[in-house]
């Protein structure tokens, strides 16, 4: 049995309360990973072109106020 299959079996055995706690923990964990990836992408300049395009469009009046 793989590690993932083992985890799946353990998750299936959780109570409703334990499953809710796992969901909450996993959402926080997943968001933290996402934030780290965004920070790496920004540091590597991977988002520079998108930011420049957005600023050009805003300067040209092509954006809508929120």
N, C-alpha and C positions, 0 to 999 in steps of 0.2 A: 504494500500500500504506500502510495506517495505521501509526502508531507501534506500536500493540499487535501488529498482524500481523507487523511487522518483529521485534519482541522474541520473539514466538512462534517464528519461523523460527530465530532465533539460539539460543533455548533448545533446540530440537530438534537442533541441531548440537553441543551440548555433550557431552563425554565423561561417563561415569558419575561420575568424581571431581569434575568441574566442576559437574555437576548437584547433587551432594551439597553442595558448597560454596554453591551458589546457594540451595538449600533452607534451609541453616543461616542464611545472611545474611537471606533473606526472612522467616523466622520472627522473627528479632530485630527486623527493620525493622517488621514488622506489629504485634508486641507493643508497640513503642515508640509507634507511632501510636495504638494502643488506649489505652495509658496516658495519652497527651496528651489524648485525647478524654474519658476519665474525669475527668481533672483539670479540664478546661474545664466539664464538666457539674456537678462538685461546686462549683466556684467560682460557677457560675451558679445554684446552688440546685436544680438539676433532680432531685437525688436525695434532697432533704430529706424529702419525703413518704414515700418508701420507708424511709428510716432511722427516721423517727418511728414508722411502722407496726411495723417490726421491734422497736424498743425497747418499744412498748406490748405486743406479743405476748409478748416475753420476760418483761416484768414481770408479765404475767397467767399465766405458767407454760405458755405454749403452745409452747415451744421444746424441743428435744431436745439433750442434751449430745452433743458429737462424740466 
